[in-house]
């Protein structure tokens, strides 16, 4: 037999990009847990960054507006860049709440934040361009793969609340075409402090002065989808509000998905320099990633009603905060009892960051040789499913995890804390 016959060349059935694309680890984990629950296993599923509508329904007025819009026949194609009524409302909303000025023509509506992020990558990056982002980070590694961009990953740690600093970024800034930032941060539930973000913004300003006329600008993708969910004295900061001169270089990601528990309603938006927004509109027009017209009309009616928005957020934010801090205080209590566990105080979003340094621990049944063993032990022994930071680009042996409280019934908080305690009680010194 010839060597060619014995060693046939492997032929991809799909594109190399598709063949090598890693599916969402979070969705995969969530589906596995859901299947276990359907088979009768009792597991607290705190994996997906979503909401249980029985616990966190969308605002009643938004729901009623959606129904009215469908009854009114708002079922044909929306405008390619989004309904003018909604873009006008968003322009006013960000002016009143963030004190930044963007006209309706500088705003683009899409079917949630994901198409927005995809179109930002597609619009700004050529194959081989470099994207700079810190890990843990939500999905930037996958978007780099989709667009054949090169990633510069900066793994940052708990000592800086997993948020990148100018010192982290500066050594690589001349190489990058885009810096992807997220605050409040998914997966960590932490936010940029004002001075930390200001220092990064100054770096971008100076780098773009150097590049002017000789090189593609350095852009910031600023994902602030959780910006309305901040707690206590924590405040949301964003680049253009700090340095208006940055307006030509920042593209924002925003929408109703998180602040109004409306993940399935699929209304997201972006705002930024008009020449970039126009190109993004053209790309999304070809993709057809429009938010449904009825939902856009309904969102416009809801968001311009200040009393309805305030009433919902006045209920929703404390409800999320109560769950996060309930778990936080329970875990801190375990830490103070010298259990091997740690946690970062929640600042924003719907996430709690917990450390489980259990690698190397033993029980009579289990030997936790790796963080993967720890994750399995959490599910099988503790009945708790949370997402390891590995799914967000951190080291496979990182002991840090994301807890999402969007599906958490308040009455289960003590049970979860006690389950963690029981799991650690089985460790053999």
N, C-alpha and C positions, 0 to 999 in steps of 0.2 A: 504494500500500500504506500502511495506517495506521501511525503511529509505534508503536502497541501491538503490531502484528503484526511489525514489524521489530526491536523491542527487547523480546522476551518476558521476563517475570520468571523468573529462575532459581528452580526449586523443588527444595529438598533432598529427596533420596530417604530420608534418615535424619535423626535429630535433628541440630541445629546442633552439639551437643557431639561427636557421633560423626563428623560430616562434617569437623570441624576438628581431630580428635584426631591427633597426630603419633605414629606407631608407634615402638616402641623402636628408637632408632638403633643400640644395641649389638647387639641381636638381628639387625637388618637387616644390619649389617656382618659379623657372625659367619656369617650364612647366605651372604652373597656370597663370603666367603673359603672356606667349606666347598665351595661349588660350583666355585670355581677349583681347589681341591685335588683334587676328584673328576675334574676334566678333566686332571689330570696336572701341574699347577703345584706347585712345591715352595715352600710358604709356612709359616713358623712362625706358627700362629694363637694369639695370646696375647690374644684379645679378651674372651672370655666369662668371667665370674666363676664358673666351674664347675670340676669336677674330672674328669679322665680316670680312670675306675674301675680301669683296668689299672695306673695309677701310684698313685692314692690310693683304694683300696677302702674301703667303710664297715667299721666294726669287725665282725670275725667273729661275735662274740657277738650284736651287734645283728641281723645277717643271720639267724643261727640262731633268734633269738627271733621274728623276723618269720615265718619259715617255720613255727615251732611254733604261733604264734598263728593262722595260716591253717588249719593242720591241726586245731587245736582248735575251729574253726568261728567264729572271731571276725570274722564277715563281715557282720553286720547294722549298723544305725545306731548310732553312738556317742552318748553323752550330748551334749546341745546345747552345753555349755560345755567338753566334753572329759571323758575318763574320769577319775573321781575318783582312781583309783590313780596316774595320771600327774600330775595336779595336786598330789597330796600329795607325790610324789617331787620335783617341781620346787620346791615350797615349801621342802622340806628342803635341796635342792641350792643354792638361792640364799642361804639362811641360812648354810650352811656355807662357801660360796665367796665370797659378796659381803657377808655380815653384814648383810643387810636382811631384815625380817620381812614376808612376805606369806602369808596363809592360802590354802588351796585354793580358797576362794570368791572370792578376789581375782585368780585366774589363769584365763585363757581359752586353750583350745587351738584351733588352726586349721591349715589345709592350707598350712603355710609362712608366711613373714613377710609376703608381699604382701597376702593378705586381711586380716591384722592391721592393716597400715598403712592400707589402704583403709577399714577399719571405724573406725579412730581418726579419720581425716578426716571420715567420714560422721557420726560420733557427736558430734564437737566443733564442727563448722563449719556455719554457715548460708551460703547463697549471698552472696557479697560480703565475707565475713569474710576477714581477712588472715593469711597464713602467712609467717612470717619464717624464712629459711634462707640459709645461705652457699652460694655456688657456687665450685668445682664441688661438685655434690651429686647423689646418686642418686635420680632419679625424682620428686622433690618437685614439679617443674614439671608433670609429667603428672598427679599426684594433684590438684593445684590445678585443672587443667583439668577433670578428671572431676567434681569437686565444685563447680565454678563459684566457687571461692575466688580471692581476689586474692593474688598473690605479691609479697613484698618480698624481692628477691634482693640479697644482699651479696656481691659478687665480691671474695674475699680472695686473697692471693698467697702465694708461696713463702717470703717473709720471716717468715711466721707459720705455716709448714707447712700452709697452706690451711685452718687451723682458725679459726673466728670468735672474736672476743673481746668482752668486755663493752662496750668502746669502740665496736666495730662495731655492736652491737645497740642500745645505749641510745637513740640518736636516734629509733628507730622503735618502741620497746617499747609505748608507749601506744596505737599503732594496731593491734597484733597481737592475735589470739585464740590463736595457737599459734606456738611456736618449734620448728622441726624440727631436732634435733641428731643427729649420728651419730658415735660413737667406739667402736672404731677406725673410721676414716672410709673409706667407699667414695666416691670412687675412689683416695684418696691414700695409704692405708696408714699414716696418721699418727693420733696420739691427742691428746686433751686433756691438757694439764698440769694438775695439781691446782689451782693457784691460778687459772688461766684459767677453768676450769669453775666454781670456787667463786665467782668474781666474777659470772659470769652467773647463778648460782643466787641470789645476794643480790639482783640486779636483779629477778628474778622474785618473790621474797618481798616486796620493797618494793612492787612494782607491784600484787600481789594484795592487799596491805593497803590500798592506795589504792582499789582497785575494790570492796572488800567491800560487798555490799549494794546496789551501784548499777550493776554492770556484770558481764558474763560473765567468769569468771576467765581468766587467762592460763595456758595449759597448755604443758608441754614434751612433745613426742614424742621419746623417747630410743631411738634404734636402736643396739643394742649386739650385733647378731648375730655380730660377730667378737670379742667380748670375751675369749674364751679363747685367742685367737691373738695374744699379745703376745710381744715378743722382748727379750732382754737385760735391762736395768734398767728398761725401760718398764713402767708399771703402768696397769691400767684403773681409771678413776674414773667414778662415776655419781652423779647428783644426790642421791638420797635417802640414800645412804651418807655424803655430805658434809654434808647438812642434812636431818635427819629431818622437819623442819617442812614440807618440800616434798611429802610423801607424797600430799597431796590433789590435786597438780597435775602429777604426772609419770606418763606411760603408757609402759611399756617395750616394746620389740620384741626378741624373742629366739627361739631355736630350735636345732635340731641341724644345720641345713643346712650351715653352714660349719665349725664346730669338729670335726665328725665326717664331713666330706665326703659328707653325706647330702642333697644338694640335691633328688634325685628321690624321697626317702622322704616328703617333704611333712609334716613335723611342726614347727610353729612355735607360739609362745605369746606372750602378753602378760600383764603384771601391772600393776596400778594401783589407783586408788580404786574401791571396790566399785560405786558408783552408775554410774561410767563403764563398767566391765567388764560390768555387767548389761545396759546398753544396747547395747554392742558384741555381746554374746551374742545379743540379740534380732535385731539386724541380720544377723549371720552365719547365724542359724537360717533366716531367709528366703532368704538367698543359697545356703545349703547348702554353705558352704566349710569343711566338717569335714575334719580329718585322718582317714584311714582307721582304723577301729577296731583292726585287727590291728597296724598300725604304732604306734598309741598304746600299746597293751598291751606291745608289744616294747620301745618306748623307755623305758617305766617300768621294766621288768625290767633293761634295760641300765644306765640312769642310777643305779639304786640299788646297782649292783655297783661299788663304788669301785675295786677292783683292775682291772677291765676298762676303766673310764674312764681311769684313770691310765696303764695300759699303752698304750692307743691314743694318748693325747695325748703321752706320752713319746716315741713314735715320730713322730707326725704333725707336731708343732710344729717339731722340728729339721729334718725333711725339707722343710717349707715354707720355713723360715728359710734353709736351705742354698741353695735355689734363688734366693731373693730376694737374698741377699748375694753369691752367685756372679755374678749379673748386675750388682749394684751395684758390686762391685769391678772388674769388667771395664769398666764404663762410666766409672768414676772414673779408671781407667788411661788411657782414651782422652782424657778431659778433661785429664789431666796431660800428655798429649802435644800439647796445644793444639788438639785437635779441637773443633768447635763442638757441644758436647753437655754436658748437666748432669743431675744426678740427686739426689734427696733420699734420705737414709739411711732404710731401711725400719724402721718401728717396730712394725707389727702387720698383721694381716689377710693377704691373699694378693696384695697389690698393690705395685708399684714405680712411683714417679712420676718420669718422665724428661722432660727439656726438649730439644727439637730445634729450635733457632732457625735453621732452614734457609731460611726465606722470603727470596727475593732471590738465592739461590745458583743457579749455572748449571753444567751439564755440557755435553759435546759434543752430547747428545741432548735434555736437559731444561732448562727454565727454570722454577724454582719461584717462581711469582708470588704464591702464596697458601699458607696452611696446608693447604688442600685438596690443592694440588699436592704438598706435602710428604708428606701421608698416602698419596697415590697412588704417589709415588716410593718410599716405604718398602715398599709391597707389590710394585710392578712391578720395582724394581731391587734392593732389599735382601732381598726375600722375607720380610718381617716385617709382620705385621698386629697393630696395637695400637690403642687407642681414644683419639681426641683428646678433650681436656677440653671441647670444644664439645658433645659428646654429653651432658655433665653440666651444661650451662647456662652454661659460661664463654664468653667472647668467641670468635667464629669464627676469630679470628686468634691465639688463645692458642697458644704453642708447646709446651704441656705435654700429656703423654699418660699413660694408664694401661697398665701391663703387668700381666697376670694370669698367675700361675705355676701355677695348678691343673691345667693340662694339659701342663706343661713337663717333658720328660724331661731329667734332669740332664746327660746326655751331650751335649745340644744347646746348652748354655750358651755354650761357647766359639765354636760356629758362629754363634750369634746376635750375639755381640759382634764377631766378625770380619766378619759381613755388614754391620753398622753401619759399621765401619771402611772396608770397601770402598766402601760408598755415599758416604761423605765423601771418600774418596780421589779420586773422580771430579769433585769440585767444582773449578771453574776460578776462580782469583782474579781 
